[in-house]
Amino acid sequence: MNNSIGFSKQKSRIIQISAFFLMASLGTIHAQSIKGTIVGKTNGALPGANISIVDADAKAISSLDGDFNLLSPRLGEINLKVEYIGYETKIFPIIIKEGTNDIGYITIAPEEKKNKEKVSDIQQVVISRPNALTQAKAYEIKKNNNAIMEVIAADAIGKLPDRNAAEAVQRVQGVAVARYHGEADQATVRGTPFAWTSALFNGNRLPSANVLGNRSFVLDVIPSELIQFVQVSKAVTPDMDGDAIGGSINFITRTAPTKKTLSVSGAGGYNTFSQNATYNGSIVYGDRFFKNKLGVILSGAIWDRQWGADSFDVTYNTASSNIVQKNSISTIMMKRYMGTRRTIGLNGGLEYKLNANNKIYFRGMFNKFDDIRPVYESYVDYNNSRYQYNFRYSHYQTELYGMELGGEHSVSKKLNLDWMLSDYQAKYFLDTPPTNDIKGLPIATFRQKITGGFANLSNDGKRYWSFDSPNGVGGEYLDYSSDTANPNEVMNADKLLLSQLVIAKLDNNERDKIARLNLKYDMNSNITLKIGAKYREKDRNSTYGYNAVYIPNAALGVPNSPALLALSQLSTDEPPKGTAFLNGMNGNYSSYIMNAPTKDQLFQMYSPAFLQQYGFRDLSSADANATSVYNGEENVFTAYAMAEIKASDKFKIVGGFRNETTRLTLYGSKATKENATSTVISPSTVESNYNAFLPMLHLRYTISPKSNIRFAYTRSFIRPNFGDMSPGSSIDNTTSPNKITRGNPDLKPTFSHNFDLMGEYYFDNIGILSGGVFYKKISDIVFQDTSIINISGTDYMVTQAKNLKDSNLLGFEMGINKRFDFLPGFWNGFGLEFNYTYIDSKVDVSRNDTNGALITTDRTSLPNQSKNLFNTILYYEGNKVMIRLAGNFRGKSLETINKDLGPQYYIWSDKNFTVDFSASYDISKKVKLFIELNNLSNESLRLYMGDNKKRITSNEWYGSRGQLGIRWQIF
């Protein structure tokens, strides 16, 4: 606890320093500095604008709000120049007086002509196709940033049918997303594991209530309409959080506009899988008051949709001592999800300019993601010769909310200060059923004995796919049939007997309180120094794998027990229709569809009266439940120092270091076997204290005003996940085989040395050509090791995080955005965006025998890392029409490693290619009609084991969706 006290003192010092500089700055008289805001004639604040004084060595770059601060070397009349991609260069005189010269808004207009005779390419692009101005904003931010970065702006997000934050970044060069039942929910930079990419909100990493205890934030809780900019940093600078081996994705929420604005949108649509309607709507209001000193922004969005998915899942007998039979089939599960999702987001902000040198701001947000999904699971259990039917009704809820207060101050003409205090909280929980004190996920399990056994078995009596079978008997999964010896022995509601009731408790809560302070000092026009500190206090409470288990005495063989209830004896409903069950396969699987218990019936089954009447016994594992709950605190103190050096007009150096000190304490319980029948539960505390020293160097050489070459060396790291380090374990006994997840308190953080060499060239007509290579040398990689063990005659799939040896990653990327304005007539409205990333990683995995002795070392790729990624967008932009056809490809990736069995038992995710479409038509200058279509390719998600893609472990289909709507820019 002494560490916590020490960190609290450090946090207090940061706040005291912030307050001191704030008070000092309010009364400071300044030398000749020029302040203002760059705005577009029709496009609001312009970030990344170049502001300079003609015939003087004085330059500045506008911030994301369009604000700038430029030091003038002299008094009197000067000529100020403003340059921006796609806009006219503006040069105008101003009179400089002693102190701060606040010149307010500087409005620049889109470039129209190069000379009187010839209309320029820019005119064609920005006048006839004003959507290009949005791309200009992104390019200016990228071009002038110290970090190697990709940028997208809110208007660009709105051009494609991307409804949440994860989908918004999937088009960025080098970014890949994970899809959860058809919607993107996580993003990663350069194909690295998802936990290696930090998700930031306004520069701070978000708290995560991820169900597995991961640090990666699930981005489907945030509607894309609340986002103003997204910055994808591939090589961070010292003033950015250093826990980002892959990179960081910074979501910048909407801020107050430069003038009054009010816009609304609404759309309705259809999901081809659930065959039901969807809708979404949004509103954005912003204005300025009191002579533009007070800025206000309010935005809200809702997305409500029916959805569904079918899944075909296979488990194999990998625990078998017979090497051939490890590929024999243990269970087949055919599953249907059908439910409702609702995403709600609210964002508000205030900023007040006390004077030209002092600004304070407040931001607050609330996001809620409701995922209501009845789940219908039908098993064929070959090892136990039975059918199994599970029904669960889940209402998963994810919340993210919080606020931040900050300020920006010019303490003197050379010293600037900014500070921020924030408090954000993330929750993930279930609160059903309402009839029992234990809240969580209710799962009812029914079983039916298959008395006649199975046909189509191999000569060793096991079920295989034909390519694994010793004698070629078995078929392929797309033509799957259970092959019961008696074809009439199918799943039957009269024979499916209630054999188990489970409540799986899921409740995760994480809260981050952050204080940060940055000081920036301009030594002269060529050297800028920057130092800063940040303190983060994280509190986490987690329950995962806590199961209340009730089994009827009749299933346990207790004499004179009430008879087992059949599914047909309960109150049931017909399942939702939607598309035909498993229509991505070749057979007819309607016999596996059962009328499931009603929601009220399911909840009532957990009441004490029901449990007593039908002879259920509480067989919850006190050991497992006690060890599945943990809480903890993590305190991080960070300090950095960096210098920006203008070595020449073309060469810039940014160098420095960041130091992050972490103090982690987790409180939980562990189970210790005293003997074969006795287990002792005792409190357990995990402490992990370490320091990360992160040197960084960035070099940028400007070949011409249109092109840059960048080099970066950075050291970054990733902290182990909380769930991976917890002292206990959890058991899921609703699956077949049962699953055990164990923590590993001895995990080390992962560190990486990163090298980047990138180049970029900007076309005159608002386009770009970029590319480069990157290399990462990585140590102590954390991976999820899976194995099958047998405990008292029952197979368990055990997952535990472990550290691997050193690894390396080499890759290159390239991208182009080119408008075909050189073509005649109609054709010059077309353009193409394309980006491609190739990544080759190598990881050595030691394979040991049952005694722990080394057998061999297997070489594979990083988990979650795809070798090939690309995005392609063919677009057309006319006077009133905009059309986009987008493709997103993610190559195959390794998902789980079976360390002891080797590569033939690794689980891979197959390549995935989705096609989306969007179009809009300007009914008037303020009203736009739009259409959005997702997954036109009807792509499915596939996982397989080993080297044969037909050895499927999961194949999920989720259909396509689309909507038609209208946007109205009221003013």
RAHUPE-V796542 format. One record per backbone hydrogen bond with DSSP energy under -0.5 kcal/mol. CO is the residue of the C=O (numbers start at 0). NH is the residue of the N-H. Records with the same first field share a line. If there is no record, write none. Layout:
CO->NH  NH
This chain:
0->4
1->5
2->6
3->7
4->8
5->9
6->10
7->11
8->12
9->13
10->14
11->15
12->16
13->17
14->18
15->19
16->20
17->21
18->22
19->23
20->24
21->25
22->26
23->26
24->27
30->32
31->71
32->34  100
33->69
34->102
35->67
36->38  105
37->45
38->107
39->43
43->39
44->46
45->48
48->50  61
49->82
50->59
51->53  80
52->55
55->57
57->52
59->50
61->47
62->65
65->37
66->62
67->35
69->33
75->95
77->79  93
78->53
79->91
80->51
81->89
82->49
83->86
85->110
88->90
89->81
91->79
93->77  95
94->96
95->75
98->32
99->101
100->34  102
103->36
104->106
105->38
107->40
108->87
111->119
116->118
117->113  114
119->123
120->124
121->125
122->126  127
124->128
128->131
129->132
130->133  134
131->135
132->136
133->137
134->138
135->139
136->140
137->141
138->142
139->143
140->144
141->144
146->148
147->233  234
149->231
151->229
152->156
153->157
155->158
156->159  161
159->161
160->162
162->223
163->167
164->168
165->168  169
166->169
168->171
171->174
173->189  190
175->187
177->184  185
178->180
179->182
182->179
184->218
185->177
187->175
188->191
192->195
193->196
195->197  245  246
197->199  248
198->205
199->250
200->203
203->200
209->212
212->721  722
216->218
217->220
218->164  221
220->222
221->164
222->225
223->226
225->253
227->153
228->251
229->151  231
230->232  249
231->149  233
232->247
234->147
236->239
241->243  716
246->197
247->232  249
248->199  250
249->230  251
250->201  252
251->227  228
260->285
261->969  970
262->283
263->967
264->281
265->965
266->279
267->963
268->277
269->271  961
270->274  275
272->578
275->270
276->305
277->268
278->303
279->266
280->301
281->264
282->299
283->262
284->297
285->260
286->295
288->292  293
289->292
292->294  352
293->288
294->350
295->286
296->348
297->284
298->346
299->282
300->344
301->280
302->342
303->278
304->340
306->338
308->336
309->956
310->312  334
311->954
312->332
314->329  330
315->317
316->319
320->322
321->325
323->326
324->327
327->316
329->381  382
330->314
331->379
332->312  334
333->377
334->310
335->375
336->308
337->373
338->306
339->371
340->304
341->369
342->302
343->367
344->300
345->365
346->298
347->363
348->296
349->361
350->294
351->353  359
354->357
356->409
357->353  354
358->407
359->351
360->405
361->349
362->403
363->347
364->401
365->345
366->399
367->343  369
368->370  397
369->341  371
370->372  395
371->339
372->393
373->337
374->376  391
375->335
376->389
377->333
378->387
379->331  381
380->384  385
384->449
385->380
386->447
387->378
388->445
389->376
390->443
391->374  393
392->441
393->372
395->370
396->428
397->368
398->426
399->366
400->424
401->364
402->422
403->362
404->420
405->360
406->418
407->358
408->410  416
413->415  521
414->410  411
415->519
416->408
417->517
418->406
419->515
420->404
421->513
422->402
423->511
424->400
425->509
426->398
427->507
428->396
431->439
432->435
436->438
439->441
440->503
441->392
442->501
443->390
444->498  499
445->388
446->496
447->386
448->450
449->452
452->484
457->460
461->457
462->328
464->467  468
468->471
474->465
475->478
476->479
477->585
482->454
484->486
485->488
487->489
491->494  495
492->566  567
494->496
495->566
496->446  498
499->444
500->549
501->442  503
502->504  547
503->440
504->544  545
505->429
506->542
507->427
508->540
509->425
510->538
511->423
512->536
513->421
514->534
515->419
516->532
517->417
518->530
519->415
520->522  528
525->645
526->522  523
527->643
528->520
529->641
530->518
531->639
532->516
533->637
534->514
535->537  635
536->512
537->633
538->510
539->631
540->508
541->629
542->506
544->546  730
545->504
546->548
547->502
548->618
549->500
550->616
551->554  555
552->555  557
553->556
557->560
564->497
565->568
566->569
569->571
570->597
572->595
579->582
580->588
581->584
586->588
588->591
589->592
591->593
593->595
595->572
597->601
598->602
599->603
600->604
602->605
603->606
606->610
607->611
608->612
609->613
610->615
611->614
614->552
616->550  618
619->621
620->624
621->625
622->626
623->627
624->627
625->628
627->543
629->541
630->666
631->539
632->664
633->537
634->662
635->535
636->660
637->533
638->658
639->531
640->656
641->529
642->644  654
643->527  645
644->646  652
649->651  701
650->646  647
651->699
652->644
653->697
654->642
655->695
656->640
657->693
658->638  660
659->661  691
660->636
661->689
662->634
663->687
664->632
665->667  685
666->630
667->683
669->681
671->673  679
677->673  674
679->671  681
681->669
683->667
684->686
685->665
687->663
689->661
690->692
691->659  693
692->694
693->657
694->714
695->655
696->712
697->653
698->710
699->651  701
700->702  708
703->706
705->761
706->702  703
707->759
708->700
709->757
710->698
711->755
712->696
713->753
715->751
717->749
720->724
721->724  725
723->743
727->742
729->740
730->732
731->734  738
737->796
738->731
739->741  798
740->729
741->800
743->746
749->717
750->778
751->715  753
752->776
753->713
754->774
755->711
756->772
757->709
758->770
759->707
760->762  768
762->765  766
766->762
767->816
768->760
769->814
770->758
771->812
772->756
773->810
774->754
775->777  808
776->752
777->806
778->750
780->803
782->784  801
783->896
784->799
786->788  797
788->790  795
789->791
790->793
793->790
794->737
795->788  797
796->739
797->786
798->741
799->784
801->782
804->780
805->843
806->777
807->841
808->775
809->839
810->773
811->837
812->771
813->835
814->769
815->833
816->767
817->831
818->820
819->822
823->826
824->827
825->828
826->829
828->876
829->819
830->874
831->817
832->872
833->815
834->870
835->813
836->868
837->811
838->840
839->809
841->807
842->844  859
843->804  845
844->857
845->847
846->854  855
848->851
852->848
855->846
857->844
859->842
861->864  893
863->865
864->893
866->838
867->890
868->836
869->888
870->834
871->886
872->832  874
873->884
874->830
875->882
879->921
880->877
881->919
882->875
883->885  917
884->873
885->915
886->871
887->913
888->869
889->911
891->866
892->908
893->863
895->906
896->785  898
897->901
901->904
902->905
905->945
906->894  895
907->909  943
908->892
911->889
913->887
914->935
915->885
916->932
917->883
918->930
919->881
920->922  928
925->968
926->922  923
927->966
928->920
929->964
930->918
931->962
932->916
933->960
934->937
939->941
940->955
941->909
942->952  953
943->907
944->947
946->948
947->950
949->951
950->944
952->313
953->942
954->311
955->940
956->309
959->271  272
960->933
961->269
962->931
963->267
964->929
965->265
966->927
967->263  969
